[in-house]
Amino acid sequence: MTLVRSRQRVADHGEVFTPAWMVEAMLDLVRGETERIDARFLEPACGSGNFLVQILRRKLAAVEVRYGKSDFERRNYALLALMCVYGIELLPDNIVECRANLLEIFAEYLGLDPASDLYRAGAAVLAQNLVHGDALSMRTHDGQPITFAEWGYLGKGRFQRRDFRFDSLTQSSAFSAEGSLFAELGKHEIFTPTHTYPPTTVGELAAAGPEATP
């Protein structure tokens, strides 16, 4: 792929895309995590998704190995894999392309029709997980605090969502530093979700649609 779209974008935003070989080499350094279905990854300047695309591919390969014999579990764990990929991107065309790229890989793996509930649920998840905003200011493009959804799979086709503010999550290292007041606390004692949703199904996620995500 072209590593630079335009000199103006490089000058204005420092936009340079990471080549595929370097992406793979960097991900190999944390291979175990990239192949763990529920490991969460955040790319704070995700562009069109060079890193996130390869992370999702690795996660889906793990889904196939572990759940390939059960279509029900394969589909639900593939959605969980998608739910554990996050990104922030400043440029609007990049974030649209990133969502489309990840949705295409997800749909291709499961052979989904765009009208299917699982396809539309995937689109709804990506609309929440891939944020058009600024990772440095921790604000969305319209000035709101960036909020990420923590998704969990409860089994039997049911998922749980809790929302957390990005600016709170980034304080984790300070709270857990040795010798700090909060060093002995568990993460559940440090972070409080801004909202906890009732368990939901793929059909309910699909019905909500991308436009319903905050």
GUDRENZA-23055 format. One line per 2 residues: number of its first residue (from 1); their letters; for each residue z, y, x of N, C-alpha, C. Coordinates in steps of 0.2 Angstrom, whole numbers, plus 5000, padded with zeros to 4 digits. Layout:
# GUDRENZA-23055
NUM> A> Z Y X Z Y X Z Y X  ...
This chain:
# GUDRENZA-23055
1> MT> 5000 4994 5004 5000 5000 5000 5000 5006 5004  4998 5012 5002 4998 5018 5005 5005 5021 5006
3> LV> 5007 5022 5012 5014 5024 5013 5016 5032 5011  5011 5036 5011 5011 5043 5009 5006 5044 5003
5> RS> 5009 5047 4998 5004 5049 4992 5001 5056 4994  5005 5060 4996 5002 5067 4998 5007 5070 5003
7> RQ> 5004 5074 5007 5008 5078 5012 5013 5083 5009  5010 5085 5003 5015 5090 5000 5021 5087 4997
9> RV> 5020 5081 4995 5026 5077 4992 5031 5075 4998  5028 5074 5004 5032 5072 5010 5036 5079 5011
11> AD> 5033 5084 5011 5036 5091 5013 5041 5093 5008  5040 5092 5002 5044 5094 4996 5050 5089 4995
13> HG> 5049 5083 4996 5054 5078 4994 5055 5073 4999  5052 5073 5005 5053 5068 5010 5051 5061 5008
15> EV> 5046 5061 5003 5043 5054 5000 5039 5050 5005  5041 5045 5008 5038 5040 5012 5040 5033 5009
17> FT> 5035 5029 5008 5036 5022 5005 5037 5017 5011  5042 5013 5010 5044 5008 5015 5039 5002 5015
19> PA> 5036 5000 5020 5031 4995 5021 5034 4988 5019  5030 4983 5016 5032 4977 5013 5036 4973 5018
21> WM> 5033 4973 5025 5036 4969 5030 5043 4971 5031  5044 4978 5031 5051 4980 5033 5056 4979 5027
23> VE> 5053 4979 5021 5057 4978 5015 5060 4971 5016  5055 4966 5017 5057 4959 5018 5062 4958 5023
25> AM> 5061 4961 5029 5066 4960 5035 5073 4963 5033  5073 4968 5030 5080 4971 5028 5083 4967 5023
27> LD> 5080 4964 5018 5083 4960 5013 5085 4954 5016  5081 4951 5021 5084 4945 5024 5090 4946 5027
29> LV> 5092 4952 5029 5099 4953 5032 5105 4951 5027  5103 4952 5021 5108 4950 5016 5105 4945 5011
31> RG> 5102 4940 5014 5098 4935 5010 5103 4932 5004  5109 4930 5006 5113 4927 5001 5114 4931 4995
33> ET> 5115 4937 4996 5116 4942 4990 5110 4943 4986  5104 4943 4990 5098 4944 4986 5096 4938 4982
35> ER> 5099 4932 4984 5097 4926 4980 5103 4924 4975  5108 4929 4974 5113 4928 4969 5111 4931 4963
37> ID> 5111 4928 4958 5108 4930 4951 5112 4937 4949  5118 4936 4949 5123 4942 4947 5125 4947 4952
39> AR> 5122 4947 4958 5123 4952 4963 5120 4958 4961  5124 4964 4961 5121 4970 4959 5118 4974 4965
41> FL> 5112 4977 4964 5109 4981 4969 5107 4988 4966  5109 4993 4970 5107 5000 4968 5103 5003 4974
43> EP> 5097 5005 4972 5093 5009 4977 5093 5016 4975  5096 5021 4979 5097 5028 4976 5091 5032 4977
45> AC> 5086 5030 4980 5079 5033 4980 5074 5028 4980  5073 5025 4974 5070 5019 4973 5062 5020 4973
47> GS> 5059 5026 4972 5052 5027 4972 5049 5023 4967  5044 5019 4968 5040 5015 4963 5043 5008 4963
49> GN> 5048 5006 4967 5052 5000 4967 5050 4995 4972  5048 4997 4978 5047 4992 4984 5053 4988 4985
51> FL> 5059 4990 4986 5064 4986 4987 5066 4982 4980  5067 4985 4975 5069 4982 4969 5064 4977 4966
53> VQ> 5058 4978 4967 5053 4972 4966 5055 4966 4969  5056 4966 4976 5057 4960 4980 5064 4957 4978
55> IL> 5069 4962 4977 5075 4959 4975 5075 4955 4969  5071 4958 4964 5070 4954 4957 5066 4948 4958
57> RR> 5061 4948 4963 5058 4941 4964 5062 4936 4967  5067 4938 4971 5071 4933 4974 5076 4931 4969
59> KL> 5079 4935 4965 5083 4933 4960 5080 4928 4955  5074 4930 4953 5070 4925 4948 5069 4918 4951
61> AA> 5068 4918 4958 5067 4912 4961 5073 4908 4961  5079 4911 4961 5085 4908 4961 5086 4905 4954
63> VE> 5084 4909 4949 5085 4907 4942 5081 4901 4941  5075 4900 4944 5070 4895 4943 5073 4888 4946
65> VR> 5076 4889 4952 5080 4883 4955 5085 4881 4951  5089 4885 4948 5096 4883 4945 5095 4882 4937
67> YG> 5090 4885 4934 5090 4884 4927 5083 4883 4924  5078 4881 4929 5071 4880 4927 5070 4874 4922
69> KS> 5075 4870 4921 5074 4864 4917 5077 4866 4910  5080 4871 4909 5082 4873 4902 5079 4880 4900
71> DF> 5074 4880 4896 5071 4886 4894 5075 4892 4891  5080 4890 4888 5085 4894 4885 5089 4898 4890
73> ER> 5092 4894 4895 5096 4897 4900 5091 4901 4905  5086 4898 4906 5081 4901 4911 5079 4908 4909
75> RN> 5078 4909 4902 5076 4916 4899 5082 4920 4900  5088 4918 4898 5094 4922 4898 5096 4924 4905
77> YA> 5096 4920 4909 5098 4921 4916 5093 4926 4920  5086 4925 4918 5081 4930 4920 5083 4937 4918
79> LL> 5085 4937 4912 5087 4944 4909 5093 4947 4913  5098 4942 4914 5104 4944 4918 5102 4947 4925
81> AL> 5097 4943 4928 5094 4945 4935 5091 4953 4934  5088 4954 4929 5085 4961 4928 5091 4966 4927
83> MC> 5096 4964 4923 5101 4968 4922 5105 4970 4928  5105 4966 4934 5108 4968 4940 5105 4972 4945
85> VY> 5099 4975 4943 5095 4979 4947 5095 4986 4945  5097 4991 4949 5098 4998 4947 5094 5002 4952
87> GI> 5092 5008 4950 5089 5013 4954 5089 5020 4951  5089 5025 4956 5089 5032 4954 5083 5035 4958
89> EL> 5079 5039 4954 5073 5042 4957 5072 5049 4955  5071 5053 4959 5070 5061 4958 5063 5062 4954
91> LP> 5058 5059 4956 5051 5061 4954 5049 5057 4948  5047 5060 4942 5046 5057 4936 5041 5051 4936
93> DN> 5035 5053 4940 5030 5047 4940 5032 5041 4943  5036 5042 4948 5039 5036 4952 5044 5032 4947
95> IV> 5048 5035 4944 5053 5031 4940 5049 5027 4934  5044 5030 4931 5040 5027 4926 5036 5021 4929
97> EC> 5034 5022 4935 5030 5016 4939 5035 5011 4941  5041 5013 4943 5046 5008 4945 5048 5003 4939
99> RA> 5049 5006 4933 5051 5003 4927 5045 4998 4925  5039 5000 4925 5033 4996 4924 5032 4990 4928
101> NL> 5034 4992 4935 5033 4986 4940 5038 4981 4939  5044 4983 4938 5049 4977 4937 5048 4974 4930
103> LE> 5046 4977 4925 5045 4974 4918 5039 4969 4919  5034 4971 4923 5028 4967 4924 5030 4960 4927
105> IF> 5035 4960 4932 5037 4954 4936 5041 4950 4931  5046 4953 4928 5050 4949 4923 5046 4946 4918
107> AE> 5041 4950 4915 5037 4947 4909 5032 4941 4912  5030 4942 4918 5025 4937 4921 5029 4931 4922
109> YL> 5035 4931 4925 5039 4925 4926 5040 4921 4920  5042 4925 4914 5043 4921 4908 5037 4920 4903
111> GL> 5032 4923 4905 5026 4923 4901 5027 4926 4894  5029 4932 4895 5031 4936 4889 5026 4940 4886
113> DP> 5025 4940 4879 5021 4945 4876 5025 4951 4875  5021 4957 4875 5024 4964 4875 5028 4965 4868
115> AS> 5026 4961 4863 5029 4961 4856 5035 4957 4856  5037 4953 4861 5042 4948 4860 5049 4952 4861
117> DL> 5054 4949 4858 5061 4952 4859 5063 4953 4866  5062 4947 4870 5064 4947 4877 5061 4953 4881
119> YR> 5054 4954 4880 5051 4959 4883 5054 4966 4882  5055 4967 4875 5057 4973 4873 5065 4974 4875
121> AG> 5069 4969 4876 5075 4969 4878 5075 4971 4886  5070 4968 4889 5070 4970 4896 5068 4977 4897
123> AA> 5064 4980 4893 5062 4987 4893 5068 4992 4892  5072 4989 4887 5078 4993 4885 5083 4993 4891
125> VL> 5084 4988 4895 5088 4987 4900 5086 4992 4906  5079 4992 4907 5076 4996 4913 5077 5003 4911
127> AQ> 5076 5005 4905 5077 5012 4903 5084 5015 4905  5089 5010 4905 5096 5012 4906 5097 5011 4914
129> NL> 5095 5006 4917 5097 5004 4924 5093 5009 4929  5087 5011 4927 5083 5015 4932 5083 5022 4929
131> VH> 5086 5026 4933 5088 5033 4931 5083 5038 4934  5081 5042 4930 5077 5048 4932 5082 5054 4934
133> GD> 5084 5054 4940 5089 5059 4942 5090 5060 4950  5095 5063 4952 5096 5065 4959 5103 5061 4961
135> AL> 5102 5056 4966 5108 5053 4968 5113 5057 4972  5110 5062 4975 5115 5067 4979 5119 5071 4974
137> SM> 5116 5074 4969 5121 5077 4964 5124 5073 4959  5121 5067 4959 5124 5062 4954 5123 5064 4947
139> RT> 5117 5067 4946 5115 5070 4939 5108 5067 4937  5107 5067 4931 5101 5065 4928 5096 5071 4929
141> HD> 5090 5070 4927 5085 5076 4927 5087 5081 4923  5091 5080 4917 5093 5085 4913 5100 5087 4914
143> GQ> 5103 5086 4920 5109 5088 4921 5115 5085 4919  5114 5079 4916 5120 5075 4914 5123 5070 4919
145> PI> 5129 5069 4919 5132 5064 4925 5128 5057 4924  5126 5054 4930 5123 5048 4929 5128 5043 4927
147> TF> 5126 5038 4923 5130 5033 4920 5126 5027 4921  5129 5021 4923 5126 5015 4924 5130 5010 4919
149> AE> 5126 5005 4917 5128 5000 4913 5130 4994 4917  5136 4991 4916 5138 4985 4920 5136 4979 4914
151> WG> 5132 4975 4916 5130 4970 4911 5133 4963 4913  5135 4959 4908 5138 4953 4910 5135 4948 4905
153> YL> 5134 4942 4907 5131 4936 4902 5137 4932 4900  5139 4932 4894 5144 4928 4891 5143 4921 4889
155> GK> 5136 4919 4890 5134 4913 4888 5132 4913 4881  5128 4907 4879 5126 4906 4872 5121 4912 4870
157> GR> 5118 4916 4874 5113 4921 4873 5116 4928 4871  5123 4929 4873 5126 4935 4872 5128 4938 4878
159> FQ> 5127 4945 4878 5128 4949 4884 5133 4955 4882  5137 4957 4887 5142 4962 4887 5140 4968 4891
161> RR> 5141 4974 4888 5139 4980 4892 5145 4985 4892  5147 4987 4898 5152 4992 4899 5148 4998 4904
163> DF> 5149 5004 4902 5147 5010 4906 5152 5013 4910  5149 5015 4916 5153 5018 4921 5150 5024 4924
165> RF> 5153 5029 4925 5150 5035 4929 5149 5034 4936  5143 5036 4938 5141 5035 4945 5146 5038 4950
167> DS> 5148 5044 4949 5152 5048 4953 5159 5045 4954  5161 5041 4949 5168 5038 4949 5167 5031 4954
169> LT> 5161 5028 4953 5160 5022 4956 5160 5023 4964  5157 5029 4966 5156 5030 4973 5162 5031 4977
171> QS> 5168 5032 4973 5174 5033 4976 5178 5027 4978  5174 5021 4977 5177 5014 4978 5180 5014 4986
173> SA> 5176 5016 4991 5178 5015 4997 5184 5019 4999  5185 5025 4996 5190 5029 4998 5197 5026 4995
175> FS> 5196 5024 4989 5202 5021 4985 5204 5014 4989  5200 5010 4992 5202 5004 4995 5203 5004 5002
177> AE> 5203 5010 5005 5204 5011 5012 5211 5009 5014  5212 5006 5019 5218 5003 5021 5223 5009 5022
179> GS> 5229 5009 5020 5234 5014 5020 5234 5019 5015  5229 5019 5011 5228 5024 5005 5233 5021 5000
181> LF> 5234 5026 4995 5239 5025 4990 5237 5019 4985  5230 5018 4985 5227 5014 4980 5225 5007 4983
183> AE> 5227 5006 4990 5224 5001 4993 5225 4994 4990  5231 4993 4987 5233 4987 4984 5230 4985 4977
185> LG> 5227 4990 4974 5225 4990 4967 5218 4986 4967  5218 4982 4962 5211 4979 4960 5206 4984 4957
187> KH> 5200 4982 4958 5195 4987 4955 5196 4988 4948  5198 4983 4944 5199 4984 4937 5205 4990 4935
189> EI> 5209 4991 4940 5214 4996 4940 5212 5003 4942  5207 5003 4946 5204 5009 4948 5199 5012 4943
191> FT> 5195 5008 4941 5189 5011 4937 5190 5009 4929  5189 5014 4925 5189 5013 4918 5182 5015 4915
193> PT> 5179 5010 4911 5173 5012 4908 5173 5018 4904  5168 5021 4904 5167 5027 4899 5166 5024 4892
195> HT> 5163 5018 4891 5162 5015 4885 5161 5008 4886  5164 5004 4881 5163 4997 4881 5160 4995 4874
197> YP> 5154 4991 4875 5150 4989 4869 5152 4982 4866  5152 4981 4860 5153 4974 4858 5147 4969 4860
199> PT> 5149 4963 4861 5144 4958 4863 5137 4959 4859  5132 4958 4863 5125 4959 4860 5121 4953 4862
201> TV> 5115 4953 4858 5110 4947 4859 5104 4951 4861  5099 4946 4863 5093 4949 4865 5089 4952 4859
203> GE> 5090 4950 4853 5087 4953 4848 5089 4960 4846  5096 4960 4847 5099 4967 4846 5097 4972 4851
205> LA> 5097 4970 4857 5094 4974 4863 5087 4976 4861  5083 4972 4859 5076 4973 4858 5076 4978 4852
207> AA> 5080 4977 4847 5080 4982 4841 5082 4989 4843  5086 4989 4848 5089 4996 4850 5083 5000 4853
209> GP> 5079 4996 4858 5074 5000 4861 5075 5004 4866  5071 5006 4871 5072 5010 4877 5074 5017 4874
211> EA> 5072 5020 4869 5074 5026 4866 5081 5027 4864  5084 5021 4863 5091 5021 4861 5096 5021 4867
213> TP> 5094 5020 4873 5098 5020 4878 5100 5027 4881  5106 5029 4882 5108 5035 4884 5105 5038 4891
